[in-house]
Amino acid sequence: MGLRDDFPFFKHHPDLAYFDNAATTLKPQPVIDAVTDYYERLSSNIHRGDYETSRETEMKYDATRDKIAKFIGTEAKNIVFTSGASESLNLVAHGYGRHFLKKDDVVLLSAAEHASNTLPWFNLVEELGIKVEFIPLDATGHITMEALKESLHEHVKLVSLAHISNILAYVNDIQEMAKLVHANDALFCVDGAQAIGHIPVNVVESDVDFYAFSAHKMLGPSGVGVLFAKEEILEMMKPLNTGGGNNVRYNACGSVTLKKAPAKFESGTPNIEGVIGFGAAIDYLNDYGMENIHTYLQPLHKRAVEGLMAMSHVTVYNPEADNAIIAFSVEGIFAQDVAAYLDRHNIAVRSGEHCAKMLNGVLHAEKSVRLSLYIYNTMEEVEHFLNVMSDISLEKTIDLYI
Ligand SMILES: Cc1ncc(COP(=O)(O)O)c(C=O)c1O
């Protein structure tokens, strides 16, 4: 049995080269089993039932928080469950920023950020009069330490950057960045959505203040994610929602005592099956070994980049990407048409602006095609892709519509 046998998706699509892993990863059988087991055998709520199935559900739910904490080198009390990286970043902006930033304070981002790490900060520009500034990217799209240093000044109170950007896929040295940001008396928020399933992460060693990610980009279910934050910051922050489960007491005068973090942020019945499935995804990745992911993907990535670079009709925008994501375009053919043509040949890729709409200045193209690899992809799939790409032409893509 090979690793691909763990992914039932391939039983249904045996010939499909699934290259859209930066959008979401496939789910291995143990994750599907964990979710199904919850629905079939447990189906109970947590933290409020005095019976066996509720207790077992609660145990599995709480165990996942411990597993995630260990996975990123911290403690369970620092792990807040959310619906995904987007909600986690919104929680930073609205649970921290809205209460502790003020007019003319600056939040520093980069033009390579995902919309989910940009728009929540724009909300605060409108609501509070804060300013959003952008670290200039170099010609290849990197954020250099010099550029970060030069962009920091006394009004910068928070810096929020992707650990790995979702298009250019360079790994930011978050540990070195954290030092610079803290020396400026600012907080450092890291969007880990693209990094968490690819490289080992240690939030304590990196000394970041916030780290946000989603389960579905690391083999887990959709609709569940995490915000890590330092304890003292979580204690200051306000929850986005309040209600059942997040308070100790309240009275008719409106006096409310909230629980300590993380319970303070998790009111209402959570995504129990998602969290339990998330735990199974962490087990799967731990068994695989996070340090093995890059080693496995590197030759596939290298072959795909070199193969594409050898084609005169193709432009690769990030040939030096650290992570296995390739952004490219084909001369004279719309990105969507390239994706539709690849789809005809059983290859799934993403085309468009990839939720980073301010990156056009670096890509010098409004839209691109994005190919992103993960642990179940094979060299045969990469060769098939390169064969199809070597043969692509405007006439052939137009044929699709005739
Ligand atoms: C860099 C980055 N940040 C944030 C997100 C948002 O993640 P989600 O859609 O799971 O909330 C994504 C998703 O593509 C991403 O790539």
The ligand as a Gaussian input file, in Angstrom:
#p B3LYP/6-31G(d) Opt

LIG

0 1
 C       -1.775000      32.945000       2.912000
 C       -3.212000      32.669000       3.235000
 N       -3.787000      33.310000       4.265000
 C       -5.063000      33.115000       4.616000
 C       -5.860000      32.237000       3.899000
 C       -7.281000      32.052000       4.318000
 O       -7.492000      30.737000       4.751000
 P       -8.971000      30.190000       4.953000
 O       -9.658000      30.372000       3.643000
 O       -8.783000      28.752000       5.307000
 O       -9.581000      30.992000       6.042000
 C       -5.333000      31.566000       2.806000
 C       -6.165000      30.678000       1.983000
 O       -5.916000      30.459000       0.821000
 C       -3.962000      31.775000       2.468000
 O       -3.386000      31.156000       1.439000

